[in-house]
């Protein structure tokens, strides 16, 4: 059991090195907290309005399809 645990821990990189390389690669981590909050809020609102727009278009499309079917009968 101990050999398995030792082999498992030897093959894993230290967590600090992985975190450092991930932090260095993104520019978003350099932004102030207030800017990150504004960016998160803007992206969330954009996503909500995108979904609402998709629902609106889908409902209008379904209404047109329903109107065509009822006029054919």
C-alpha positions as CSV (number, residue, x, y, z in Angstrom):
1,X,0.0,0.0,0.0
2,X,2.8,2.4,0.8
3,X,4.6,1.7,-2.4
4,X,1.5,2.6,-4.4
5,X,1.1,5.9,-2.4
6,X,4.8,6.8,-2.9
7,X,4.6,6.1,-6.6
8,X,1.5,8.2,-6.9
9,X,2.9,11.2,-5.0
10,X,6.3,11.2,-6.9
11,X,4.6,11.5,-10.3
12,X,2.5,14.5,-9.3
13,X,3.9,18.0,-9.9
14,X,3.8,20.4,-7.0
15,X,0.6,22.4,-6.9
16,X,2.5,25.8,-6.5
17,X,4.2,25.3,-9.9
18,X,1.0,24.5,-11.7
19,X,-0.8,27.5,-10.2
20,X,2.1,29.9,-11.0
21,X,2.1,28.9,-14.7
22,X,-1.6,29.2,-15.0
23,X,-1.6,32.7,-13.4
24,X,1.2,34.0,-15.6
25,X,-0.6,33.1,-18.8
26,X,-3.8,35.1,-18.4
27,X,-4.1,38.9,-18.5
28,X,-7.5,38.9,-16.6
29,X,-5.7,38.1,-13.3
30,X,-3.9,41.5,-13.6
31,X,-7.1,43.5,-13.5
32,X,-8.4,45.1,-10.2
33,X,-11.2,43.4,-8.4
34,X,-13.8,46.1,-9.2
35,X,-13.0,45.7,-13.0
36,X,-13.3,41.9,-12.7
37,X,-16.7,42.4,-11.0
38,X,-17.9,44.7,-13.7
39,X,-16.7,42.3,-16.4
40,X,-18.5,39.4,-14.7
41,X,-21.7,41.4,-14.4
42,X,-21.6,42.5,-18.1
43,X,-21.0,39.0,-19.3
44,X,-23.8,37.7,-17.2
45,X,-26.3,40.3,-18.4
46,X,-25.2,39.6,-22.0
47,X,-25.8,35.9,-21.5
48,X,-29.3,36.6,-20.0
49,X,-30.3,38.9,-22.9
50,X,-29.0,36.5,-25.4
51,X,-31.1,33.7,-24.0
52,X,-34.2,36.0,-23.9
53,X,-33.6,37.0,-27.5
54,X,-33.4,33.3,-28.5
55,X,-36.6,32.6,-26.7
56,X,-38.3,35.5,-28.5
57,X,-37.1,34.4,-31.9
58,X,-38.2,30.8,-31.2
59,X,-41.7,31.9,-30.1
60,X,-42.2,34.1,-33.2
61,X,-41.0,31.3,-35.5
62,X,-43.4,28.8,-33.8
63,X,-46.3,31.4,-34.2
64,X,-45.6,31.7,-37.9
65,X,-45.5,27.9,-38.4
66,X,-48.8,27.6,-36.5
67,X,-50.4,30.3,-38.6
68,X,-49.3,28.6,-41.8
69,X,-50.7,25.2,-40.7
70,X,-54.1,26.7,-39.6
71,X,-54.5,28.6,-42.9
72,X,-53.9,25.4,-44.9
73,X,-56.7,23.5,-43.2
